């Protein structure tokens, strides 16, 4: 329905953005992968998927076609909704996800919050051949460290939005920050917390 949006970034959060397209602000849910690739941009184009339910229309955005394709593959699987698809793409890098599916690593996929053993097995079973055939995803990550207090606040906000309760999120974030020194990025912090929460 809405294939892509091109416009000015009005608001940027690790879980969503607001894009101004000719005076209309679109709220678009994004993964951490997309966030890390657009966080320094002012004008962007996001490939989008519009999820229509009886009571809501939700836009999901992706910085590239490959990520969108993987998302569509994920949500085509019974038991994987758009929120879970986004959670998977936020918890695992494209390379990790692809590798886990190809090597049938149920444990890695199951490590994502909200993904059980049966769903992880279904993801592997239904996507393994597709990934091999299509060669989905190239790994692209370039992260830059940020100040700890900002990073803590942003990570906490993102994790609460993703459904982790506040005390659990705070405890995990603080433990990870303490162990990592000043070298961790926002995306890495959220991913680690999701894996440990």
Wavefront OBJ file of the C-alpha trace (Angstrom):
o trace
v 0.000 0.000 0.000
v 2.710 2.518 1.030
v 5.916 1.225 -0.525
v 8.285 3.894 0.811
v 8.398 7.277 2.516
v 10.847 10.016 1.608
v 11.077 13.126 3.727
v 12.568 15.019 6.636
v 13.253 13.266 9.939
v 11.326 15.129 12.620
v 11.855 12.665 15.467
v 14.341 9.814 15.939
v 14.100 7.141 18.620
v 15.672 3.662 18.660
v 12.195 2.145 18.157
v 10.490 4.646 15.842
v 10.835 7.760 13.721
v 8.489 10.497 12.572
v 8.991 11.501 8.935
v 7.558 14.721 7.546
v 6.394 14.071 3.986
v 4.981 17.287 2.478
v 3.608 18.493 5.808
v 2.223 15.138 6.984
v 4.034 13.398 9.851
v 4.219 9.618 9.553
v 4.993 7.577 12.683
v 7.100 4.614 11.537
v 8.267 1.736 13.749
v 11.869 0.707 13.051
v 14.438 -1.860 14.160
v 17.767 -1.015 15.793
v 19.472 -1.963 12.529
v 17.568 0.766 10.711
v 18.082 3.217 13.587
v 21.847 2.768 13.478
v 21.961 3.400 9.722
v 19.801 6.561 9.787
v 20.663 8.148 13.141
v 22.903 10.826 11.604
v 20.559 11.649 8.719
v 18.161 14.577 8.393
v 16.329 13.570 5.223
v 15.716 9.892 4.576
v 13.897 7.348 2.513
v 12.516 4.307 4.298
v 11.094 1.229 2.613
v 7.814 0.631 4.408
v 5.275 -2.032 5.191
v 1.764 -1.054 6.311
v 0.247 -3.528 8.763
v -3.539 -3.238 8.753
v -5.620 -4.537 11.648
v -9.254 -3.943 12.508
v -8.402 -1.261 15.036
v -5.079 0.120 13.738
v -2.836 0.840 10.766
v 0.856 0.570 11.706
v 3.798 1.532 9.497
v 7.096 -0.340 9.725
v 10.185 1.146 8.059
v 13.499 -0.259 6.859
v 16.663 1.453 5.669
v 17.101 -1.037 2.841
v 15.131 -3.451 0.689
v 16.927 -6.530 2.091
v 15.858 -5.776 5.671
v 12.264 -5.240 4.543
v 12.353 -8.530 2.627
v 13.613 -10.395 5.702
v 10.892 -8.751 7.823
v 8.202 -9.848 5.339
v 9.655 -13.366 5.369
v 9.594 -13.398 9.190
v 5.980 -12.206 9.498
v 4.812 -14.732 6.896
v 5.544 -17.406 9.510
v 2.717 -18.504 11.777
v 3.301 -17.102 15.281
v 5.530 -14.218 14.160
v 3.713 -10.877 14.119
v 5.189 -7.519 13.091
v 6.277 -6.656 16.657
v 8.091 -9.984 17.020
v 9.651 -9.562 13.572
v 10.967 -6.156 14.585
v 12.173 -7.526 17.945
v 14.127 -10.264 16.114
v 15.720 -7.704 13.785
v 16.567 -5.479 16.748
v 18.091 -8.288 18.823
v 20.168 -9.944 16.130
v 22.227 -8.311 13.412
v 21.353 -9.305 9.876
v 24.438 -11.515 9.759
v 23.653 -13.217 13.071
v 20.058 -13.909 12.037
v 21.031 -15.268 8.644
v 23.793 -17.405 10.185
v 21.446 -18.736 12.894
v 18.855 -19.763 10.301
v 21.347 -21.381 7.928
v 23.159 -23.252 10.726
v 19.819 -24.202 12.359
v 20.814 -22.499 15.600
v 17.487 -22.619 17.479
v 19.086 -21.341 20.700
v 20.186 -18.002 19.197
v 16.771 -17.257 17.690
v 15.028 -18.460 20.837
v 17.192 -15.989 22.803
v 15.055 -13.139 21.393
v 12.396 -11.949 23.837
v 8.993 -13.367 22.879
v 10.319 -16.136 20.621
v 9.753 -19.659 21.898
v 11.364 -22.900 20.812
v 8.574 -23.877 18.375
v 8.571 -20.446 16.708
v 12.382 -20.507 16.394
v 12.184 -23.944 14.751
v 9.451 -22.734 12.375
v 11.566 -19.700 11.386
v 14.506 -21.974 10.542
v 12.388 -24.548 8.736
v 10.535 -22.010 6.584
v 13.356 -19.536 5.846
v 16.472 -21.664 5.460
v 15.996 -22.469 1.778
v 14.754 -18.939 0.960
v 17.851 -17.358 2.501
v 20.210 -19.711 0.686
v 18.418 -19.075 -2.604
v 18.042 -15.301 -2.278
v 21.282 -14.605 -0.398
v 19.407 -12.174 1.860
v 21.289 -9.477 3.745
v 24.771 -8.083 3.821
v 26.231 -7.199 7.164
v 26.717 -3.463 7.571
v 27.409 -1.954 10.906
v 29.289 1.146 11.877
v 28.598 2.267 15.380
v 29.894 5.276 17.229
v 30.208 5.463 20.990
v 28.008 7.927 22.876
v 27.975 9.427 26.352
v 26.804 6.989 29.054
v 23.985 8.980 30.663
v 22.330 9.706 27.292
v 22.839 6.150 26.147
v 21.318 4.783 29.382
v 18.196 6.961 29.077
v 17.698 6.176 25.386
v 18.256 2.449 25.906
v 15.827 2.338 28.833
v 13.155 4.166 26.831
v 13.609 1.798 23.867
v 13.512 -1.332 26.040
v 10.331 -0.244 27.826
v 8.750 0.399 24.413
v 9.843 -3.099 23.343
v 8.013 -4.570 26.342
v 10.751 -5.138 28.945
v 9.681 -4.016 32.414
v 11.546 -1.010 33.803
v 13.309 -2.564 36.857
v 14.601 -5.526 34.800
v 15.777 -3.207 32.010
v 17.539 -0.836 34.449
v 19.327 -3.680 36.225
v 20.536 -5.210 32.935
v 21.594 -1.856 31.450
v 23.583 -0.881 34.540
v 25.341 -4.247 34.684
v 26.279 -4.097 30.984
v 27.460 -0.473 31.215
v 29.598 -1.295 34.247
v 31.285 -4.179 32.423
v 31.785 -2.424 29.099
v 33.559 0.758 30.143
v 33.023 3.555 27.618
v 33.149 1.438 24.493
v 29.512 0.356 24.072
v 27.052 1.952 21.631
v 23.318 2.430 22.107
v 22.459 -0.361 19.662
v 24.872 -2.813 21.280
v 23.562 -1.948 24.741
v 19.940 -2.566 23.729
v 20.834 -5.818 21.950
v 22.790 -7.123 24.948
v 20.014 -6.152 27.339
v 17.407 -7.897 25.153
v 19.522 -11.035 25.204
v 19.990 -10.903 28.990
v 16.590 -9.608 30.153
l 1 2 3 4 5 6 7 8 9 10 11 12 13 14 15 16 17 18 19 20 21 22 23 24 25 26 27 28 29 30 31 32 33 34 35 36 37 38 39 40 41 42 43 44 45 46 47 48 49 50 51 52 53 54 55 56 57 58 59 60 61 62 63 64 65 66 67 68 69 70 71 72 73 74 75 76 77 78 79 80 81 82 83 84 85 86 87 88 89 90 91 92 93 94 95 96 97 98 99 100 101 102 103 104 105 106 107 108 109 110 111 112 113 114 115 116 117 118 119 120 121 122 123 124 125 126 127 128 129 130 131 132 133 134 135 136 137 138 139 140 141 142 143 144 145 146 147 148 149 150 151 152 153 154 155 156 157 158 159 160 161 162 163 164 165 166 167 168 169 170 171 172 173 174 175 176 177 178 179 180 181 182 183 184 185 186 187 188 189 190 191 192 193 194 195 196 197
